[in-house]
Amino acid sequence: MHYSEAMGHDEAPTIPPWDYSTRAVQSAIPRGLGQSIGFPVHAAAAFQFTSLEEAQQEFIQGGGLSYARLQNPTVRMLEERINSLEGADHTLAVASGQSATFTALMSVCRAGDHIVSAPTLFGGSVGLLQNVLPLMGIETTFTDGSPEGMRAAIQPNTRLLWAEMISNPSGDVADIELLAEIAHDAGILLAIDNTVGAAGYLIQPLAHGADMSVQSLTKWAGGHGSVMGGSVSVNATRELSANPMFTEGGEHSLLGLHGDRVLAVRQRWLGGSQLGMTLAPHSAFLLAQGLETVGVRLDRECVTAQTLAEWLSSHPKVSSVSYCGLPDHPSYETAQKYLPRGKGAIMTFDVPDPARFLEGLQLLRIAPNLGDTRTLVVHPWTTTHGRVPEARREAAGVRPGTIRMTVGLEDVQDLMADIDQAL
Ligand SMILES: *Cc1c(COP(=O)(O)O)cnc(C)c1O
């Protein structure tokens, strides 16, 4: 349901043919007398009914506004905006990227099911797949990441392929159209973590065949390192008819009851209603505001990142630079194909003495976030990936000397000067 319907406005706020930059600032804001130009913050845990009949209707059919664990108008507006930017039919916004990933994984799997994953993942996603889902009887095979490797790992009980669009931190780019074909050939879904794809600005995975686009809104969407959130976006579902969880029970099955909305319904039920990983309305407001400038920030950050990556490649103290905009990166060709607007703002490079390098920095800050307005560096081996088994760290492109850098909006010469003096 559109926010406008939920709020009783007649005008639908979604405006698909406009360019990304236009949608980023204009989507999901209702028009009309007395409407605020930005997103109003509905600081409410519950919403009123005017009759018992209305209340009963809502509790039986759902979908409207009753209690804020399920739906809040400000969060709903953010979800509409993400639909518009990711090219999605339905989006669920939740409290963090981690809860979005958990919701996405659990929405199509139950005990006895299996997931096939790429190897180069955000540490928290490895944790969910390797340590949390097995508690519920869901196992994951980590592959070498190649399309052939992903295909070969599919079993009769596999329900999902999982990969990052641009992996954090190694910058591997998923050949998403090929992965979608492999998943759909096997009757299963392809879910893409599009966090580094920056809220659909660098790429819209759903337009290339993915069935789910998951992201940490904490990163580029929020963009200022000031708020946490995550989202799962889906299109009308495709291959759920081969998943018994959705078909058991005939006309009373999940698919029979909810039709092509089934995945969206299930995700809202899981992430919101049952698990309560609800996004706060003030966070939704900040995230919606961040989304208004995501394209402008990324344009600049991608240019700065490319300049820094090329400069670091020829720096005598740097032993290896991994950025998918460099011709020697294994994903260079794939990045050229899928990322015409820019190759993202994250890279890694190896230095001889990471502690000395990090402590010598005067401008760059040591912090684990991504997509901040400020350039941030971290030592993944001992921090973000510190709990990941060593072999999996290496597979994720994390070595003892590796520094991960997420490029912000500072002047590129200032960044170079600081990195150079610290090296
Ligand atoms: C940060 C991150 C997450 C988790 O998001 P949080 O908002 O920190 O919970 C998931 N995937 C990727 C690629 C990330 O960088």
The ligand as an ORCA input file, in Angstrom:
! r2SCAN-3c Opt
* xyz 0 1
  C      27.455     -2.805      7.201
  C      27.005     -3.851      6.276
  C      25.941     -4.695      6.613
  C      25.265     -4.636      7.954
  O      24.620     -3.424      8.138
  P      24.410     -2.722      9.580
  O      23.580     -1.550      9.244
  O      25.752     -2.424     10.133
  O      23.684     -3.725     10.428
  C      25.540     -5.633      5.687
  N      26.153     -5.741      4.495
  C      27.174     -4.956      4.132
  C      27.804     -5.117      2.795
  C      27.645     -3.986      5.011
  O      28.682     -3.215      4.662
*
